[in-house]
C-alpha cells in the first residue's frame, strides 16, 4: 500500500484503484483498512481486514462494521478540530 492507494482485483481480473481513508488496529490486534473509490459518484466507505501478508477480506459482520464507522467518525472529529 503506497501513495495512499490500494489496487483491488475482482473475480474477473479487473483492477480498481481505491483511496485509503484510514487504517487502524483494534484491541484484539486485528488490522483494518477503510477505503473509497475516488472515481465513485457517492462517498461510500468500504471496510476490510488485512493480515501481515496484505491479504484483504471484506468486513461483513454488522458489529464490526459499526465499530469501523465509530472509529471513522472519531477520526473525522479529530481532523475537523
C-alpha positions as CSV (number, residue, x, y, z in Angstrom):
1,X,0.0,0.0,0.0
2,X,1.8,3.1,-1.2
3,X,0.8,6.6,-2.0
4,X,-2.4,6.2,0.0
5,X,-3.9,4.0,-2.7
6,X,-4.6,0.3,-3.0
7,X,-5.5,-1.8,-6.1
8,X,-8.3,-4.3,-5.7
9,X,-8.8,-7.0,-8.3
10,X,-12.2,-8.5,-8.8
11,X,-13.1,-12.1,-9.8
12,X,-12.9,-11.2,-13.4
13,X,-9.4,-9.8,-13.1
14,X,-10.5,-6.2,-13.4
15,X,-8.4,-3.7,-11.3
16,X,-9.7,-0.9,-9.3
17,X,-7.6,1.8,-7.7
18,X,-9.1,2.8,-4.3
19,X,-8.1,5.5,-1.9
20,X,-7.1,4.5,1.6
21,X,-9.1,6.6,4.0
22,X,-7.9,5.2,7.3
23,X,-6.0,2.1,8.7
24,X,-6.2,1.1,12.3
25,X,-5.8,-1.9,14.7
26,X,-8.4,-2.9,17.2
27,X,-7.8,-4.0,20.8
28,X,-7.6,-7.7,19.7
29,X,-4.8,-6.9,17.2
30,X,-7.0,-7.1,14.1
31,X,-5.9,-4.7,11.3
32,X,-8.5,-2.8,9.3
33,X,-8.4,-0.6,6.2
34,X,-11.2,1.8,5.2
35,X,-11.2,2.6,1.5
36,X,-13.3,4.5,-1.0
37,X,-13.5,4.8,-4.8
38,X,-12.1,8.2,-5.7
39,X,-13.9,8.0,-9.0
40,X,-17.2,6.9,-7.5
41,X,-20.2,9.1,-7.6
42,X,-21.0,8.6,-3.9
43,X,-18.8,8.8,-0.9
44,X,-19.2,5.2,0.2
45,X,-16.5,3.8,2.5
46,X,-15.7,0.1,2.5
47,X,-14.1,-1.8,5.4
48,X,-11.7,-4.7,5.1
49,X,-9.5,-6.6,7.5
50,X,-6.0,-7.4,6.4
51,X,-3.2,-9.7,7.6
52,X,0.6,-9.3,7.7
53,X,0.8,-10.6,4.1
54,X,-1.6,-7.9,2.9
55,X,-4.5,-10.3,2.2
56,X,-7.8,-8.4,2.4
57,X,-11.2,-9.7,3.5
58,X,-14.3,-7.6,3.3
59,X,-15.9,-6.9,6.7
60,X,-19.4,-8.2,6.8
61,X,-20.2,-8.5,10.5
62,X,-22.6,-5.7,11.4
63,X,-21.0,-5.2,14.8
64,X,-17.5,-4.8,13.3
65,X,-18.9,-2.5,10.6
66,X,-20.4,-0.4,13.3
67,X,-17.1,-0.3,15.2
68,X,-15.4,0.8,11.9
69,X,-18.0,3.6,11.5
70,X,-17.3,4.8,15.0
71,X,-13.6,4.9,14.5
72,X,-14.0,6.8,11.3
73,X,-16.3,9.3,13.0
74,X,-13.8,9.8,15.8
75,X,-11.0,10.3,13.2
76,X,-13.2,12.8,11.3
77,X,-13.8,14.8,14.5
78,X,-10.1,14.9,15.2
79,X,-9.4,16.2,11.7
80,X,-12.1,18.9,12.0
81,X,-10.6,20.2,15.3
